[in-house]
Amino acid sequence: MAGQCELGVTGLATMGANLARNAARHGFPVAVHNRTESRTRDLLDRHGHEGELAGTFSTEEFVAALAPPRRILVMVKAGPAVDAVLEELAGHLDEGDLLIDGGNSYFEDTVRREQAMNARGLRFLGTGVSGGEEGALHGPSIMPGGAGEAYALVERLLTTIAAQVDGVPCCRLVGPDGAGHYVKMVHNGIEYADMQLIAEAYDLLGQGVGMGAAELAEVFEGWNAGDLDSFLIEITAKVLRQVDQATGEALVDVILDQAEQKGTGRWTVQSALELGVPVTGITEAVFARVLSSQKTQRTAAAKVLTGPTGRVDADRASAFVDDVRDALYASKVVAYAQGFEQMAAASEANGWDVELGGLATIWRGGCIIRARFLDRIREAYAADPGLRNLLFAEYFRDAVGEAQDAWRRVVATAVTLGVPTPAFASSLAYYDGFRRERGPANLLQAQRDFFGAHTYRRTDRPGTFHTLWSETGQEVEA
């Protein structure tokens, strides 16, 4: 198959291997390569029958197996490993060949790498891929970023192996240079918030109502039949149903309560701070994972720090379940609204011209945050392409407005019971802060002017002013 393969995949961990299998299953000849030869042989032994998979065991052999212009998908861990692989491959490629970074790379690294590869006459795409191992195999959501001529080399392949919803592939060119990896980063940030909100709902009904895993599975299955229909709600019900073979207990009850992270949530928050976008739900989700990692300290604190005990009254339990459902939906809307606002701000700051409705379209299938209400987001941007915040869209405005009484009851009950709900509470606080025409920041600005002469503006006339607070109290124009 020398010189005939339409795609090369290097890095055959779960995602790389499954993307290679996906392409081969769709009739594309694929050359596969891994630094560890045994992984390449294992892939061929187990799945070589699924399509044209050509095993290669050196960089030279790998590159030689590809038809020009060569198209190579790099699926290695984000960071220095990506640079090392790109450098190794670039030395064997010809002008016009294409390198695709399909990992979760930081978008600024992607911008730098594209410039470096372009300087050597090579094309480059920084491509977000969402869907986990099942999505990679059966159809992920794919978010390429880069030049149009680079995308044209793999558009047919990527749109074929992507998830399909209503005949539309969940893949499109997001924008230039780092745009693809940026939106994948924010996608993952929204995922953090969504998962934290679900965990808080689980905790509220478990600690606050006393429901066990089997009962909770029933609740989540019911929610998945309504407006909360989504991949994450669906798998939550399945997780809660799983029985541990070793103990006979619910598996979730014997899993250690320490959540790990790989950095995309943290990057999302850091970028939002630089852009001045308040992504409170994502931020609290990241901090919740950090707090969960402090297991030793929490165990010690549980022995000495006091708090309320108790549960929701039995006659209120059913109504409380419904309230939590509504609070979860409203908080989820806020998380997406914040994430989409951040992507709009980043697109404007970087000149990417990202079409937000298009993102909602390609996130409807394959990806981890796929959900029924992404169709509503797509419709909102179709009606108003310049929509800055989803809470201004009629559907989401009304949905959150109708849910807010339940939302407030849930947060108040959580405080009374001592059950932490950082994502629920911060989302509600954001909503209340966002809907106020005048907040308390006037006091903050006066304080800043008092101790640092940072100046302020007035509501009744233009200009910038400073008060001589510790002297005459006279106001002067700055």
C-alpha positions as CSV (number, residue, x, y, z in Angstrom):
1,M,0.0,0.0,0.0
2,A,3.1,2.2,-0.4
3,G,2.2,5.7,-1.5
4,Q,-1.5,5.0,-1.6
5,C,-2.9,5.8,1.9
6,E,-5.2,8.9,2.0
7,L,-4.6,9.5,5.8
8,G,-1.8,8.8,8.2
9,V,-2.4,8.5,11.9
10,T,0.5,8.6,14.4
11,G,-0.3,8.2,18.1
12,L,-2.4,5.1,18.6
13,A,-3.8,5.5,22.1
14,T,-7.6,5.1,22.3
15,M,-8.5,8.2,20.4
16,G,-5.9,7.9,17.6
17,A,-6.6,4.2,17.1
18,N,-10.4,4.7,17.0
19,L,-10.1,7.6,14.5
20,A,-7.9,5.4,12.3
21,R,-10.5,2.6,12.5
22,N,-13.3,5.0,11.8
23,A,-11.6,6.3,8.6
24,A,-10.7,2.7,7.4
25,R,-14.3,1.6,8.0
26,H,-15.5,4.4,5.7
27,G,-13.2,3.1,2.9
28,F,-10.2,5.4,3.4
29,P,-6.8,3.6,3.2
30,V,-5.0,4.6,6.5
31,A,-1.4,4.3,7.4
32,V,-0.9,3.9,11.2
33,H,2.2,4.5,13.3
34,N,3.1,4.6,16.9
35,R,6.4,5.2,18.8
36,T,5.8,1.9,20.5
37,E,5.7,-0.8,17.8
38,S,3.6,-3.2,19.9
39,R,0.7,-0.8,19.9
40,T,0.7,-0.7,16.1
41,R,0.8,-4.5,15.9
42,D,-2.0,-4.8,18.5
43,L,-4.2,-2.5,16.4
44,L,-3.6,-4.5,13.3
45,D,-4.1,-7.8,15.0
46,R,-7.4,-6.8,16.6
47,H,-8.9,-4.5,13.9
48,G,-6.9,-5.0,10.7
49,H,-9.9,-6.7,9.1
50,E,-12.1,-3.6,9.5
51,G,-10.6,-1.8,6.5
52,E,-7.4,-0.8,4.7
53,L,-5.0,-0.3,7.7
54,A,-1.3,-0.3,6.8
55,G,1.0,-0.7,9.7
56,T,4.3,1.2,9.6
57,F,7.2,1.0,12.0
58,S,9.4,4.0,11.3
59,T,8.9,7.6,10.3
60,E,10.3,7.0,6.9
61,E,8.0,4.0,6.2
62,F,5.0,5.9,7.6
63,V,5.6,8.9,5.3
64,A,6.3,6.7,2.3
65,A,2.9,4.9,2.7
66,L,1.0,8.2,2.1
67,A,-0.3,9.5,-1.2
68,P,0.7,13.1,-2.0
69,P,-0.2,15.6,-0.8
70,R,0.4,13.7,2.5
71,R,-2.2,14.1,5.2
72,I,-1.1,13.2,8.7
73,L,-3.2,13.3,11.9
74,V,-1.1,13.6,15.0
75,M,-2.8,12.2,18.1
76,V,-0.3,12.5,21.0
77,K,-0.5,14.2,24.4
78,A,-0.7,18.0,24.3
79,G,2.5,19.8,25.1
80,P,6.2,19.2,24.2
81,A,5.3,15.8,22.6
82,V,3.4,17.5,19.9
83,D,6.3,19.7,19.0
84,A,8.7,16.7,19.0
85,V,6.4,14.7,16.6
86,L,5.8,17.7,14.3
87,E,9.5,18.4,14.1
88,E,10.3,14.7,13.3
89,L,7.6,14.5,10.6
90,A,8.4,17.9,9.0
91,G,11.9,16.7,8.1
92,H,10.4,14.0,5.9
93,L,7.6,15.9,4.2
94,D,7.3,17.9,1.0
95,E,5.9,21.4,0.4
96,G,2.1,21.3,0.5
97,D,1.8,18.3,2.8
98,L,-0.6,18.7,5.7
99,L,-0.1,18.1,9.4
100,I,-3.2,17.9,11.7
101,D,-2.9,18.2,15.5
102,G,-6.0,16.4,16.8
103,G,-5.2,16.6,20.5
104,N,-6.3,19.0,23.1
105,S,-3.5,21.5,22.5
106,Y,-3.5,25.1,23.9
107,F,-4.7,27.4,21.1
108,E,-1.7,29.7,21.4
109,D,0.6,26.7,20.8
110,T,-1.5,26.0,17.7
111,V,-1.0,29.5,16.4
112,R,2.8,29.1,16.9
113,R,2.9,25.7,15.3
114,E,0.9,26.8,12.2
115,Q,3.4,29.6,11.6
116,A,6.4,27.3,12.1
117,M,5.0,24.7,9.7
118,N,3.9,27.3,7.1
119,A,7.4,28.8,7.1
120,R,8.6,25.3,6.0
121,G,6.1,25.1,3.2
122,L,3.7,22.8,5.1
123,R,0.0,23.2,5.8
124,F,-1.3,22.8,9.3
125,L,-4.7,22.4,11.0
126,G,-5.3,22.6,14.8
127,T,-8.3,20.4,15.2
128,G,-10.6,19.8,18.2
129,V,-12.1,16.3,18.4
130,S,-14.9,15.5,20.9
131,G,-16.8,12.4,21.6
132,G,-14.4,10.2,23.6
133,E,-13.5,6.7,22.4
134,E,-17.0,5.8,21.2
135,G,-17.4,9.1,19.3
136,A,-13.9,8.7,17.7
137,L,-15.0,5.3,16.4
138,H,-18.6,5.9,15.4
139,G,-18.6,9.6,14.6
140,P,-17.1,12.5,16.6
141,S,-17.7,16.2,16.5
142,I,-14.7,17.7,14.7
143,M,-13.6,21.4,15.0
144,P,-10.7,22.2,12.5
145,G,-9.0,25.5,12.7
146,G,-6.6,26.8,10.0
147,A,-6.5,28.0,6.4
148,G,-9.2,27.1,3.9
149,E,-6.8,25.5,1.5
150,A,-5.5,23.2,4.3
151,Y,-9.0,22.1,5.3
152,A,-9.9,21.5,1.6
153,L,-7.4,18.6,1.6
154,V,-9.3,16.7,4.3
155,E,-12.8,18.1,4.1
156,R,-14.3,15.0,2.5
157,L,-12.6,12.7,4.8
158,L,-13.4,14.6,8.0
159,T,-17.1,15.3,7.1
160,T,-17.5,11.6,6.3
161,I,-16.1,10.2,9.6
162,A,-17.8,12.9,11.7
163,A,-21.2,12.3,13.4
164,Q,-24.2,13.0,11.2
165,V,-27.4,14.8,12.5
166,D,-30.3,15.3,10.1
167,G,-27.9,14.6,7.2
168,V,-25.5,17.4,8.4
169,P,-22.0,16.4,9.3
170,C,-20.8,17.5,12.8
171,C,-17.7,19.0,11.3
172,R,-16.9,22.5,9.8
173,L,-13.9,24.8,9.5
174,V,-14.3,26.9,12.6
175,G,-11.9,29.7,11.6
176,P,-8.2,30.5,11.1
177,D,-5.1,29.4,13.1
178,G,-6.1,28.6,16.7
179,A,-9.9,28.9,16.4
180,G,-10.5,25.2,16.2
181,H,-8.5,24.4,19.4
182,Y,-10.0,27.4,21.1
183,V,-13.6,26.4,20.6
184,K,-12.7,22.8,21.7
185,M,-11.2,24.3,24.8
186,V,-14.4,26.2,25.6
187,H,-16.4,23.1,24.7
188,N,-14.5,21.3,27.4
189,G,-15.1,24.2,29.8
190,I,-18.8,23.9,29.3
191,E,-18.5,20.2,29.8
192,Y,-16.8,20.9,33.2
193,A,-19.8,23.1,34.2
194,D,-22.4,20.6,32.9
195,M,-20.8,17.7,34.8
196,Q,-20.5,19.7,38.0
197,L,-24.2,20.7,37.8
198,I,-25.2,17.1,37.3
199,A,-23.0,16.1,40.3
200,E,-24.6,18.8,42.4
201,A,-28.1,17.5,41.5
202,Y,-27.0,14.0,42.4
203,D,-25.6,15.2,45.7
204,L,-28.7,17.3,46.5
205,L,-31.0,14.3,45.9
206,G,-28.7,11.9,47.6
207,Q,-27.8,13.9,50.7
208,G,-30.9,16.1,50.8
209,V,-33.6,13.5,50.0
210,G,-31.8,10.3,50.9
211,M,-32.1,8.7,47.5
212,G,-29.9,5.7,46.6
213,A,-28.2,5.1,43.3
214,A,-31.0,3.0,41.9
215,E,-33.6,5.7,42.7
216,L,-31.4,8.4,41.3
217,A,-31.0,6.4,38.1
218,E,-34.8,6.4,37.7
219,V,-34.8,10.2,38.2
220,F,-32.1,10.9,35.6
221,E,-33.7,8.5,33.1
222,G,-36.9,10.5,33.5
223,W,-35.1,13.8,33.0
224,N,-33.4,12.5,29.9
225,A,-36.9,12.1,28.3
226,G,-37.5,15.8,28.6
227,D,-35.8,19.1,28.0
228,L,-32.6,17.8,29.8
229,D,-32.1,15.1,27.1
230,S,-28.4,15.0,26.6
231,F,-25.4,12.6,26.5
232,L,-24.3,13.5,30.0
233,I,-27.7,12.9,31.6
234,E,-28.0,9.6,29.7
235,I,-24.7,8.3,30.9
236,T,-25.3,9.5,34.4
237,A,-28.3,7.2,34.6
238,K,-26.2,4.3,33.3
239,V,-23.4,5.0,35.7
240,L,-25.9,5.0,38.6
241,R,-27.3,1.7,37.5
242,Q,-23.9,-0.1,37.4
243,V,-23.3,-2.6,40.1
244,D,-19.8,-3.3,41.4
245,Q,-18.9,-6.9,40.8
246,A,-16.6,-7.1,43.8
247,T,-19.0,-5.8,46.4
248,G,-22.4,-6.0,45.0
249,E,-22.9,-2.3,45.8
250,A,-23.6,0.5,43.3
251,L,-20.2,1.1,41.6
252,V,-20.6,4.9,42.0
253,D,-20.7,4.4,45.8
254,V,-17.2,2.8,45.9
255,I,-15.5,5.2,43.6
256,L,-13.2,7.6,45.4
257,D,-14.5,11.2,45.4
258,Q,-11.5,12.8,43.7
259,A,-12.0,14.3,40.3
260,E,-9.0,14.8,38.0
261,Q,-8.5,17.2,35.1
262,K,-6.3,17.6,32.1
263,G,-6.2,21.4,31.9
264,T,-8.7,22.5,29.3
265,G,-11.2,23.8,32.0
266,R,-8.4,25.8,33.7
267,W,-7.3,27.2,30.3
268,T,-10.9,28.3,29.6
269,V,-11.1,30.2,32.8
270,Q,-7.7,31.8,32.3
271,S,-8.6,33.0,28.8
272,A,-12.0,34.3,30.0
273,L,-10.3,36.4,32.7
274,E,-8.0,37.9,30.0
275,L,-11.0,38.6,27.8
276,G,-13.1,40.0,30.6
277,V,-15.9,37.5,30.3
278,P,-17.5,36.2,33.5
279,V,-17.7,32.4,33.0
280,T,-18.7,31.8,36.7
281,G,-20.1,28.3,36.2
282,I,-17.0,26.9,34.5
283,T,-14.8,28.6,37.1
284,E,-16.7,27.0,40.0
285,A,-16.6,23.7,38.3
286,V,-12.8,23.9,38.0
287,F,-12.5,24.9,41.7
288,A,-14.8,22.1,42.7
289,R,-12.5,19.6,41.1
290,V,-9.5,21.2,42.9
291,L,-11.4,21.0,46.2
292,S,-12.3,17.3,45.6
293,S,-8.5,16.6,45.2
294,Q,-7.9,17.7,48.8
295,K,-9.2,14.4,50.2
296,T,-6.8,14.3,53.1
297,Q,-7.7,17.8,54.3
298,R,-11.4,17.2,53.8
299,T,-11.3,14.0,55.8
300,A,-9.6,15.9,58.6
301,A,-12.0,18.8,58.3
302,A,-15.0,16.5,58.5
303,K,-14.0,15.5,62.0
304,V,-13.7,19.1,63.4
305,L,-15.9,21.4,61.3
306,T,-19.6,21.5,62.1
307,G,-22.6,22.2,59.9
308,P,-26.3,21.6,59.6
309,T,-27.8,18.1,59.3
310,G,-31.2,17.1,58.1
311,R,-33.1,16.3,54.9
312,V,-36.0,17.6,52.9
313,D,-39.3,16.7,54.5
314,A,-40.8,13.6,53.0
315,D,-43.9,15.4,51.9
316,R,-41.8,17.8,49.9
317,A,-39.4,15.3,48.4
318,S,-41.3,14.8,45.1
319,A,-41.6,18.6,44.5
320,F,-38.0,19.1,45.4
321,V,-36.9,16.6,42.7
322,D,-38.8,18.7,40.2
323,D,-37.2,21.9,41.5
324,V,-33.8,20.4,41.1
325,R,-34.6,19.4,37.5
326,D,-35.6,23.0,36.8
327,A,-32.6,24.5,38.6
328,L,-30.3,22.2,36.6
329,Y,-31.8,23.3,33.3
330,A,-31.6,27.0,34.2
331,S,-28.0,26.6,35.4
332,K,-27.1,24.7,32.2
333,V,-28.5,27.5,30.1
334,V,-26.3,29.9,32.0
335,A,-23.2,27.7,31.4
336,Y,-23.8,27.6,27.7
337,A,-24.6,31.3,27.6
338,Q,-21.3,32.1,29.3
339,G,-19.3,29.8,27.1
340,F,-20.8,31.1,23.8
341,E,-20.2,34.7,25.0
342,Q,-16.5,33.8,25.6
343,M,-16.2,32.3,22.1
344,A,-17.7,35.4,20.7
345,A,-15.3,37.6,22.6
346,A,-12.3,35.5,21.5
347,S,-13.4,35.5,17.9
348,E,-13.6,39.3,17.9
349,A,-10.3,39.7,19.7
350,N,-8.5,37.4,17.3
351,G,-10.3,38.2,14.1
352,W,-11.5,34.6,13.6
353,D,-15.1,35.3,12.5
354,V,-16.4,32.2,14.2
355,E,-20.0,31.4,13.4
356,L,-21.6,30.5,16.7
357,G,-24.7,29.0,15.3
358,G,-22.5,26.7,13.3
359,L,-20.8,25.5,16.4
360,A,-24.2,24.6,17.9
361,T,-24.9,22.7,14.7
362,I,-21.8,20.5,14.9
363,W,-22.1,19.9,18.6
364,R,-25.5,18.3,18.2
365,G,-23.9,14.9,17.6
366,G,-20.8,13.0,18.5
367,C,-19.5,15.3,21.2
368,I,-19.7,15.0,25.0
369,I,-22.0,18.1,25.5
370,R,-24.5,17.1,22.8
371,A,-28.0,17.9,24.0
372,R,-31.4,18.5,22.7
373,F,-31.3,22.2,23.4
374,L,-28.4,22.8,21.1
375,D,-31.0,22.9,18.4
376,R,-32.5,25.9,20.3
377,I,-29.1,27.5,20.4
378,R,-28.7,27.0,16.6
379,E,-32.2,28.6,16.1
380,A,-31.3,31.5,18.3
381,Y,-28.2,32.4,16.3
382,A,-30.1,31.8,13.0
383,A,-32.6,34.4,14.1
384,D,-29.9,36.8,15.4
385,P,-26.4,36.1,14.1
386,G,-25.1,39.0,16.3
387,L,-26.6,37.6,19.5
388,R,-24.1,38.4,22.3
389,N,-25.7,36.4,25.1
390,L,-28.1,33.5,24.8
391,L,-30.2,34.9,27.7
392,F,-31.5,37.6,25.3
393,A,-33.0,34.9,23.0
394,E,-36.7,34.5,23.6
395,Y,-36.7,30.8,24.2
396,F,-33.9,30.9,26.8
397,R,-35.1,34.1,28.4
398,D,-38.5,32.5,29.0
399,A,-37.2,29.1,30.0
400,V,-34.9,30.6,32.7
401,G,-37.6,33.0,33.8
402,E,-40.0,30.1,34.4
403,A,-37.5,28.0,36.2
404,Q,-36.1,30.7,38.5
405,D,-38.5,30.2,41.4
406,A,-37.5,26.5,41.6
407,W,-33.9,27.5,41.1
408,R,-34.0,29.9,44.1
409,R,-35.7,27.3,46.3
410,V,-33.0,24.8,45.5
411,V,-30.1,27.1,46.3
412,A,-31.8,28.2,49.5
413,T,-32.5,24.6,50.5
414,A,-29.0,23.6,49.7
415,V,-27.6,26.3,52.0
416,T,-30.0,25.3,54.8
417,L,-29.0,21.7,54.5
418,G,-25.3,22.4,54.2
419,V,-25.0,20.8,50.8
420,P,-22.5,22.7,48.6
421,T,-23.8,23.8,45.2
422,P,-21.1,26.2,43.9
423,A,-22.2,25.8,40.2
424,F,-26.0,26.2,40.9
425,A,-25.4,29.1,43.2
426,S,-22.9,31.0,41.1
427,S,-25.1,30.5,38.0
428,L,-28.0,32.0,39.9
429,A,-25.8,34.9,41.2
430,Y,-24.7,35.5,37.6
431,Y,-28.3,35.6,36.4
432,D,-29.2,38.1,39.1
433,G,-26.2,40.2,38.5
434,F,-26.7,40.2,34.7
435,R,-30.4,41.3,34.9
436,R,-29.6,44.3,37.1
437,E,-29.3,47.6,35.4
438,R,-27.4,49.1,38.4
439,G,-25.2,47.0,40.8
440,P,-22.9,47.8,43.7
441,A,-19.7,48.4,41.6
442,N,-20.1,52.1,42.1
443,L,-19.0,51.6,45.7
444,L,-16.0,49.5,44.5
445,Q,-14.9,52.3,42.1
446,A,-15.2,54.9,44.8
447,Q,-13.0,52.7,47.1
448,R,-10.5,52.3,44.3
449,D,-10.4,56.1,43.8
450,F,-10.0,56.7,47.6
451,F,-7.0,54.5,48.1
452,G,-5.4,54.6,44.6
453,A,-6.7,57.6,42.8
454,H,-8.0,55.3,40.1
455,T,-10.7,57.8,39.1
456,Y,-14.4,57.1,38.3
457,R,-17.1,58.2,35.8
458,R,-20.4,59.7,36.7
459,T,-23.9,58.8,35.7
460,D,-25.0,62.4,35.1
461,R,-22.2,63.9,32.9
462,P,-19.4,62.7,30.7
463,G,-15.7,62.7,31.8
464,T,-13.4,61.0,34.3
465,F,-13.1,62.3,37.8
466,H,-11.2,62.0,41.1
467,T,-12.1,63.1,44.5
468,L,-9.6,64.4,47.0
469,W,-11.0,62.1,49.7
470,S,-8.5,62.8,52.4
471,E,-8.0,66.5,51.7
472,T,-10.8,68.8,50.8
473,G,-13.2,66.3,49.5
474,Q,-13.3,68.3,46.3
475,E,-14.0,66.5,43.0
476,V,-11.6,67.3,40.2
477,E,-11.7,66.3,36.5
478,A,-9.0,63.8,35.7
